Amino acid sequence: MVRNTSQSEYSLKRTKRRRFIKATGGAVAFGALAGCLGDDDDEDGPITIGSLQPLSGDFAAWGQVHGSAMQFAVDEINENGGVLGRDLEITESDTESNPGQADTTFRRMVEEDGAVALAGPVSSDVGIATRETAEEMEVPLILHMAGSHQILPKDVRYCFRMGSHSAVTDMLSVMGLIEQEGYTEIAAINGDYEWGRSVETTIEALLPDGVNLDMQLTPLGESDFSPFIRDFPDDVEIILASGHPPGSIAIHNQAREIGVGHDFTVGAGLPPGVLVGALGENAETFLHQHVSDPFTDRFNEVAERYVEETGERFDTHEAYGYSSVQVIANAIEEADSTDPADIADGIRDVEHDVLLANPIEYVDYGEVENLVHMLSPMHFEPPEYDPDGEWRLEEFFRSDPIEAFDPDEWDFDDV
């Protein structure tokens, strides 16, 4: 069971003051510290960051965009003088979304390549495994995705979220959308595995009064959702597919083929380029969940530079890779040290003004405070930063700031 918690109860309560760091123009904003080495630094060579990515297999679409944007951030920082007077460099390897492979690669990057911090895991299984490795080795790790609530128990000190967050955090934003639009007829399809069952239980706990819910649990490997969709009420207004990430595209396409007249399907946080390619015109009624904010001038400035330098598009997921490097660079400057334990402290000790809606403020166990979620469909018009682009995101819903997920407030033992 989980306790029923409204979003208002998750409004900000903590008032702890932190120093504030703004990373703009590809350079960290620590001019006073630039060129100064910490007491434990006696080398002038590059500072290595590990890029622990799924470059093949089911999650390759995530790994490729995250890794490319990490390298772009490193290149910009180096062009602006580096960190502590030293260049950054990336060491990257394919985890294949295999927890054992990810653990081995993590250790190699630290022990052989000298990585002082890492970023990249996408799948929750890899997130759990590498969090354990990070804690054992005392080397900070930023998760690009990996949303399981099990990843960050409250004794964690070396693992931090970026793009994907707990089922509770995700569903708080979805419930806000339902209340904003006044929806009363809801359908949901969740996958029969840890994440899907967590979403199922969270929806049941957070569903607003007066809303009717038809929710079904389906096999993780299911590809034909039409029997489940045909069982939905005729007047369903919105379909929630966040709890079945691998099936969310098929769920929406098949619902449209069957003739379901719902307004939107809320889907998982897939890279938007993948969504457009697979959904076609149905992308205009599919809500992409994201926490990076593509509707700001600063995002558009970074995106324009990225397009000019790489010839590729910059979107919500590229922003996670880019922002992870900025956070690590900020933390090294804050700590005035390349010792991994000092960097982990630096990540927690400041607010990082990167490409999210609000500056990232981490609580002790690596969840993000004051997080804003957005839900955005895709329209077939070019974005501001890429006149030759064929589509853009359009903001439909923006949540209130959400308090950091507290695992002590929720009991998923029965999930």
Backbone torsions as a table, in degrees:
resi	resn	phi	psi	omega
1	MET	NA	152.2	172.5
2	VAL	-124.7	152.7	-179.8
3	ARG	-82.0	149.4	-179.9
4	ASN	-79.7	116.5	-173.8
5	THR	-128.8	125.3	178.5
6	SER	-83.1	160.3	178.9
7	GLN	-63.3	-31.4	-179.2
8	SER	-62.6	-32.4	177.8
9	GLU	-69.6	-18.6	178.8
10	TYR	-95.9	10.0	175.5
11	SER	-65.8	161.3	-172.7
12	LEU	-63.2	131.3	177.2
13	LYS	-115.3	-31.0	-175.4
14	ARG	-80.9	142.0	179.7
15	THR	-123.0	21.1	179.9
16	LYS	-57.4	130.0	-178.6
17	ARG	-85.7	138.2	177.5
18	ARG	-133.9	154.0	170.2
19	ARG	-66.7	155.6	-172.5
20	PHE	-120.1	126.9	-178.6
21	ILE	-118.6	129.5	177.4
22	LYS	-114.9	122.8	179.1
23	ALA	-104.9	109.9	-178.7
24	THR	-132.8	157.1	175.6
25	GLY	60.7	20.8	177.6
26	GLY	79.9	3.7	-178.8
27	ALA	-122.5	142.2	175.7
28	VAL	-77.1	146.5	-170.5
29	ALA	-95.0	66.4	178.3
30	PHE	-133.6	56.4	-177.5
31	GLY	-55.2	-35.0	-177.0
32	ALA	-68.4	-25.9	-178.0
33	LEU	-96.1	-18.3	-173.5
34	ALA	-56.0	134.3	177.7
35	GLY	86.9	-5.7	179.6
36	CYS	-99.6	126.8	177.7
37	LEU	-91.0	145.3	176.4
38	GLY	-69.4	168.5	-177.0
39	ASP	-62.1	-27.2	-177.0
40	ASP	-96.0	7.6	-178.9
41	ASP	-103.3	123.3	177.8
42	ASP	-132.8	21.9	179.7
43	GLU	-122.7	153.6	178.9
44	ASP	-110.6	0.9	-177.6
45	GLY	-75.5	178.8	-178.8
46	PRO	-63.2	153.1	173.7
47	ILE	-96.4	125.1	-171.3
48	THR	-98.6	132.4	173.6
49	ILE	-115.7	132.5	179.1
50	GLY	-85.6	134.3	175.1
51	SER	-110.4	100.0	-171.1
52	LEU	-98.7	83.0	-165.7
53	GLN	-113.1	149.0	167.4
54	PRO	-83.5	91.8	-175.4
55	LEU	-90.9	-6.7	174.5
56	SER	-140.8	165.9	179.4
57	GLY	87.2	-163.2	-170.3
58	ASP	-64.0	-26.6	-175.3
59	PHE	-106.8	17.5	-176.0
60	ALA	-60.7	-33.5	-179.2
61	ALA	-60.6	-34.9	176.8
62	TRP	-71.4	-50.3	-173.7
63	GLY	-60.1	-39.5	-176.8
64	GLN	-66.0	-43.4	-179.0
65	VAL	-74.0	-37.3	178.5
66	HIS	-63.8	-46.3	-177.6
67	GLY	-65.0	-40.8	179.4
68	SER	-62.6	-41.6	-178.9
69	ALA	-72.3	-31.6	173.4
70	MET	-60.2	-45.6	-179.8
71	GLN	-63.8	-39.5	179.0
72	PHE	-62.0	-42.5	178.3
73	ALA	-63.0	-42.7	178.1
74	VAL	-60.6	-44.6	180.0
75	ASP	-60.8	-42.0	179.9
76	GLU	-66.1	-42.7	-180.0
77	ILE	-62.9	-42.9	180.0
78	ASN	-64.1	-37.7	178.2
79	GLU	-65.0	-21.8	-179.6
80	ASN	-103.5	22.6	173.3
81	GLY	104.7	-2.1	177.1
82	GLY	76.0	-157.0	-178.5
83	VAL	-126.1	125.5	-175.3
84	LEU	54.5	34.5	178.9
85	GLY	76.1	8.5	-178.1
86	ARG	-122.1	150.7	174.7
87	ASP	-72.6	152.6	167.0
88	LEU	-94.5	153.1	171.2
89	GLU	-141.6	153.5	-179.9
90	ILE	-106.7	133.7	164.4
91	THR	-112.3	124.8	-172.5
92	GLU	-124.3	144.8	177.8
93	SER	-151.4	153.9	-177.8
94	ASP	-86.8	120.5	176.4
95	THR	-83.4	-17.5	-174.2
96	GLU	57.0	19.2	-176.1
97	SER	56.2	31.9	178.6
98	ASN	-106.3	118.6	-176.2
99	PRO	-57.1	-42.5	179.7
100	GLY	-64.6	-42.6	177.5
101	GLN	-62.9	-40.9	-179.6
102	ALA	-64.1	-40.9	178.2
103	ASP	-62.3	-46.8	179.4
104	THR	-61.1	-43.3	-179.1
105	THR	-66.1	-41.5	177.2
106	PHE	-54.6	-50.1	-177.0
107	ARG	-63.1	-41.6	179.7
108	ARG	-63.8	-42.8	-179.1
109	MET	-60.6	-37.2	180.0
110	VAL	-76.9	-50.0	-171.3
111	GLU	-77.2	-34.5	-176.7
112	GLU	-103.8	-39.3	-177.2
113	ASP	-91.1	-13.7	178.9
114	GLY	76.6	25.6	178.9
115	ALA	-63.3	132.2	179.8
116	VAL	-98.3	-10.6	176.4
117	ALA	-163.4	156.6	-178.5
118	LEU	-135.7	160.9	175.2
119	ALA	-150.4	155.0	169.6
120	GLY	139.6	-32.8	-172.4
121	PRO	-52.8	145.4	-179.6
122	VAL	-116.7	-51.0	-177.8
123	SER	-74.4	149.1	-179.2
124	SER	-66.0	-36.3	178.6
125	ASP	-61.3	-43.0	177.4
126	VAL	-68.1	-36.7	178.3
127	GLY	-60.5	-43.8	179.1
128	ILE	-64.6	-45.3	-178.0
129	ALA	-64.0	-44.9	-176.1
130	THR	-76.0	-27.4	171.8
131	ARG	-60.2	-42.4	178.2
132	GLU	-62.4	-40.3	178.3
133	THR	-65.2	-43.7	179.4
134	ALA	-59.5	-42.9	-179.6
135	GLU	-66.9	-41.9	-179.9
136	GLU	-63.7	-44.7	-175.8
137	MET	-87.3	-10.0	-178.9
138	GLU	57.5	50.6	177.7
139	VAL	-127.7	127.4	-174.5
140	PRO	-68.0	145.3	-179.3
141	LEU	-134.9	129.1	173.8
142	ILE	-106.1	124.2	179.6
143	LEU	-85.5	120.3	176.3
144	HIS	-69.7	-40.9	176.7
145	MET	-130.6	-117.9	175.6
146	ALA	56.7	81.8	-170.2
147	GLY	-96.3	0.6	-175.6
148	SER	-56.4	138.5	177.5
149	HIS	-67.3	-16.6	-178.3
150	GLN	-78.5	-12.0	-172.8
151	ILE	-70.0	-35.4	-171.4
152	LEU	-120.4	75.8	167.8
153	PRO	-64.8	164.9	-168.8
154	LYS	-74.7	-5.2	175.8
155	ASP	-93.4	2.2	179.3
156	VAL	-70.7	139.8	178.6
157	ARG	-132.8	-3.8	-175.3
158	TYR	-125.7	10.1	-177.8
159	CYS	-127.8	137.3	-171.7
160	PHE	-139.5	144.4	178.5
161	ARG	-87.5	160.5	172.9
162	MET	-134.8	-74.9	-169.4
163	GLY	-95.1	-31.9	-177.6
164	SER	-116.0	141.6	-173.1
165	HIS	-131.0	-179.2	-172.7
166	SER	-62.4	161.3	176.4
167	ALA	-58.2	-35.8	179.1
168	VAL	-62.9	-46.9	-179.4
169	THR	-63.1	-45.7	178.9
170	ASP	-59.1	-46.0	-173.9
171	MET	-76.0	-24.6	173.3
172	LEU	-59.8	-41.2	179.1
173	SER	-68.9	-39.2	179.6
174	VAL	-65.5	-39.9	177.4
175	MET	-65.5	-33.1	175.0
176	GLY	-63.4	-40.0	175.5
177	LEU	-61.4	-45.2	-179.1
178	ILE	-60.4	-42.3	178.9
179	GLU	-68.6	-40.8	179.9
180	GLN	-60.0	-43.3	-175.7
181	GLU	-88.2	-7.5	179.4
182	GLY	70.1	27.1	179.1
183	TYR	-68.1	140.5	177.8
184	THR	-125.1	-12.1	179.8
185	GLU	-119.5	106.1	-171.8
186	ILE	-119.8	142.0	171.5
187	ALA	-126.6	149.6	-179.4
188	ALA	-144.6	141.8	172.4
189	ILE	-123.4	124.2	-179.8
190	ASN	-121.3	149.0	177.4
191	GLY	-80.4	145.5	-177.8
192	ASP	-84.4	70.8	173.9
193	TYR	-155.2	-178.8	-168.8
194	GLU	-53.8	-49.7	-177.7
195	TRP	-64.1	-46.6	-177.7
196	GLY	-63.2	-39.8	179.1
197	ARG	-70.0	-34.1	175.5
198	SER	-64.2	-42.9	177.5
199	VAL	-62.8	-43.3	179.6
200	GLU	-56.8	-49.5	-178.2
201	THR	-66.2	-36.9	180.0
202	THR	-68.7	-41.5	177.2
203	ILE	-58.7	-45.3	-179.7
204	GLU	-60.1	-37.2	-177.6
205	ALA	-75.2	-34.0	-171.9
206	LEU	-99.9	-7.8	-174.3
207	LEU	-57.1	127.2	-179.9
208	PRO	-62.8	152.3	176.6
209	ASP	-60.8	143.2	176.6
210	GLY	84.3	2.8	179.4
211	VAL	-101.1	128.7	178.1
212	ASN	-89.4	136.3	-173.5
213	LEU	-127.7	127.8	169.0
214	ASP	-114.4	109.7	-173.3
215	MET	-126.0	134.1	-176.6
216	GLN	-130.7	142.6	178.5
217	LEU	-104.2	125.4	-175.1
218	THR	-124.4	158.9	179.3
219	PRO	-58.8	146.9	-178.6
220	LEU	-61.1	-36.4	-177.9
221	GLY	-87.0	7.1	-178.0
222	GLU	-63.8	139.2	175.6
223	SER	-122.6	-20.2	178.4
224	ASP	-106.2	101.3	-177.7
225	PHE	-96.7	2.4	-173.6
226	SER	-59.0	-39.3	178.0
227	PRO	-61.0	-36.9	179.9
228	PHE	-71.9	-41.1	-178.5
229	ILE	-64.9	-38.9	-179.7
230	ARG	-65.3	-20.6	177.6
231	ASP	-82.5	-7.6	179.2
232	PHE	-67.6	153.1	174.2
233	PRO	-60.5	149.0	-178.4
234	ASP	-63.2	-26.7	-174.4
235	ASP	-101.1	22.2	-179.8
236	VAL	-59.5	135.2	-175.8
237	GLU	-100.5	-29.0	-178.7
238	ILE	-151.6	141.6	177.4
239	ILE	-110.8	131.6	177.7
240	LEU	-101.5	115.9	179.3
241	ALA	-118.1	13.1	-179.2
242	SER	-61.8	-28.1	-178.1
243	GLY	-82.9	3.2	175.1
244	HIS	-137.0	68.8	-175.4
245	PRO	-52.3	-45.7	-178.7
246	PRO	-65.9	-23.1	-176.4
247	GLY	-103.3	0.7	-170.4
248	SER	-65.0	-36.3	178.6
249	ILE	-66.8	-47.0	179.8
250	ALA	-63.0	-38.2	179.5
251	ILE	-59.0	-46.3	-177.5
252	HIS	-69.5	-46.7	179.7
253	ASN	-60.4	-42.9	-178.7
254	GLN	-69.9	-34.8	175.7
255	ALA	-62.6	-40.9	177.8
256	ARG	-67.6	-39.4	178.7
257	GLU	-63.5	-38.1	179.8
258	ILE	-72.0	-23.9	179.0
259	GLY	101.1	18.4	175.5
260	VAL	-63.9	132.1	-174.2
261	GLY	-98.7	26.8	-178.1
262	HIS	-67.3	157.5	-179.1
263	ASP	-69.4	-50.3	-173.9
264	PHE	-145.3	157.1	160.7
265	THR	-109.7	128.9	174.1
266	VAL	-89.6	119.4	-175.1
267	GLY	-111.5	177.4	-180.0
268	ALA	-74.8	172.8	-176.1
269	GLY	-82.9	57.2	173.9
270	LEU	-73.7	152.4	173.7
271	PRO	-56.1	133.9	-174.6
272	PRO	-61.7	-29.5	176.4
273	GLY	-62.7	-38.3	176.0
274	VAL	-64.2	-41.5	-179.5
275	LEU	-62.7	-47.1	-178.8
276	VAL	-61.8	-43.0	-179.2
277	GLY	-62.9	-35.6	-176.4
278	ALA	-90.5	-27.0	-175.4
279	LEU	-94.9	-26.1	-175.8
280	GLY	60.2	-136.2	-177.7
281	GLU	-64.2	-20.1	177.7
282	ASN	-68.6	-11.2	177.7
283	ALA	-62.3	-22.9	-177.8
284	GLU	-73.8	-11.3	176.9
285	THR	-123.8	23.3	176.3
286	PHE	-114.0	124.1	-176.8
287	LEU	-94.2	114.1	177.3
288	HIS	-81.8	126.5	177.3
289	GLN	-88.5	130.9	179.8
290	HIS	-155.5	156.8	176.1
291	VAL	-115.2	-19.4	168.7
292	SER	-70.2	150.4	-170.1
293	ASP	-114.0	96.4	-178.6
294	PRO	-79.4	6.7	-174.8
295	PHE	-106.5	25.4	179.0
296	THR	-116.7	156.4	177.7
297	ASP	-62.1	-40.3	-176.2
298	ARG	-65.8	-41.4	175.9
299	PHE	-58.7	-46.0	-177.8
300	ASN	-65.0	-33.2	177.3
301	GLU	-66.0	-44.8	177.7
302	VAL	-64.6	-43.0	-179.1
303	ALA	-61.6	-39.0	179.5
304	GLU	-65.8	-41.7	177.5
305	ARG	-63.4	-40.0	-179.4
306	TYR	-63.4	-45.2	178.4
307	VAL	-60.6	-43.6	-178.7
308	GLU	-64.5	-39.1	-175.5
309	GLU	-81.6	-37.1	-171.4
310	THR	-109.2	-20.4	-173.4
311	GLY	75.6	4.0	179.4
312	GLU	-108.1	165.0	-178.3
313	ARG	-84.2	148.1	177.3
314	PHE	-114.9	120.8	-179.8
315	ASP	-136.2	-159.8	-170.6
316	THR	-57.2	-38.9	-176.2
317	HIS	-80.6	-35.0	171.1
318	GLU	-57.0	-35.8	-179.8
319	ALA	-62.4	-30.5	178.6
320	TYR	-68.8	-43.6	176.9
321	GLY	-64.2	-45.3	179.4
322	TYR	-60.5	-46.7	-176.7
323	SER	-68.8	-33.0	178.2
324	SER	-61.1	-42.9	177.8
325	VAL	-64.8	-41.2	178.5
326	GLN	-60.8	-41.7	178.9
327	VAL	-62.7	-45.3	-179.5
328	ILE	-64.3	-43.5	178.3
329	ALA	-62.5	-43.5	176.8
330	ASN	-57.6	-43.5	-176.1
331	ALA	-67.1	-37.9	177.0
332	ILE	-63.0	-43.3	178.1
333	GLU	-64.9	-43.7	179.9
334	GLU	-60.8	-42.6	-178.8
335	ALA	-77.4	-17.9	-173.1
336	ASP	52.3	41.6	-172.9
337	SER	-161.9	152.2	171.9
338	THR	-107.8	12.9	173.5
339	ASP	-70.3	126.8	-174.9
340	PRO	-56.3	-37.8	178.9
341	ALA	-64.7	-38.9	177.3
342	ASP	-66.6	-37.6	179.0
343	ILE	-64.5	-41.8	177.4
344	ALA	-59.8	-41.9	176.1
345	ASP	-62.9	-40.9	179.3
346	GLY	-63.0	-36.2	177.7
347	ILE	-60.5	-40.1	-178.6
348	ARG	-79.9	-26.2	-167.2
349	ASP	-81.8	-11.8	-177.2
350	VAL	-132.1	162.9	168.0
351	GLU	-90.5	134.4	-176.5
352	HIS	-107.8	110.8	-178.8
353	ASP	-87.4	88.9	-177.2
354	VAL	-112.3	-137.3	-171.6
355	LEU	-101.8	23.9	171.4
356	LEU	-94.7	170.4	-176.8
357	ALA	-64.3	-41.4	176.1
358	ASN	-116.9	154.8	173.0
359	PRO	-54.7	143.7	178.3
360	ILE	-76.0	126.1	174.6
361	GLU	-126.8	112.6	-177.2
362	TYR	-89.5	136.6	167.5
363	VAL	-79.7	173.2	-171.4
364	ASP	-56.0	-34.8	-174.0
365	TYR	-99.8	18.9	165.7
366	GLY	91.7	-1.2	172.2
367	GLU	-78.3	160.9	-176.9
368	VAL	-99.7	129.2	176.0
369	GLU	-87.6	148.7	171.5
370	ASN	65.3	33.1	-175.6
371	LEU	-78.5	138.5	176.0
372	VAL	-113.6	128.4	176.6
373	HIS	-101.2	146.6	174.2
374	MET	-126.3	149.1	175.3
375	LEU	-125.5	120.7	-169.4
376	SER	-138.2	128.2	169.1
377	PRO	-81.5	171.2	-180.0
378	MET	-111.3	131.3	179.0
379	HIS	-116.7	148.7	-172.9
380	PHE	-89.3	68.7	174.0
381	GLU	-141.8	150.7	-176.9
382	PRO	-69.8	147.3	173.3
383	PRO	-74.5	162.8	-178.3
384	GLU	-57.1	-38.0	-172.9
385	TYR	-85.6	-6.7	-177.0
386	ASP	-141.9	83.6	-176.4
387	PRO	-58.6	-20.9	179.0
388	ASP	-91.0	-1.4	179.5
389	GLY	-69.8	158.3	-174.9
390	GLU	-103.6	-9.1	-177.6
391	TRP	-156.8	164.9	179.0
392	ARG	-148.7	158.9	171.6
393	LEU	-83.1	145.7	175.7
394	GLU	-129.0	121.1	-177.2
395	GLU	-62.4	128.4	176.0
396	PHE	-112.6	-38.3	-179.8
397	PHE	-142.3	138.8	175.4
398	ARG	-129.8	124.7	-177.1
399	SER	-76.7	162.9	164.4
400	ASP	-68.9	160.3	174.8
401	PRO	-56.9	135.9	-175.7
402	ILE	-110.9	132.3	178.8
403	GLU	-66.8	150.0	179.6
404	ALA	-54.6	135.2	177.5
405	PHE	-57.6	130.7	179.7
406	ASP	-113.4	107.3	-177.5
407	PRO	-62.2	-21.5	178.2
408	ASP	-71.2	-18.1	-179.2
409	GLU	-84.4	-12.1	-172.7
410	TRP	-131.0	137.5	-179.7
411	ASP	-117.7	106.6	-180.0
412	PHE	-102.7	20.6	-175.7
413	ASP	-59.9	-27.9	-178.4
414	ASP	-90.1	-0.5	-176.9
415	VAL	-78.8	NA	NA
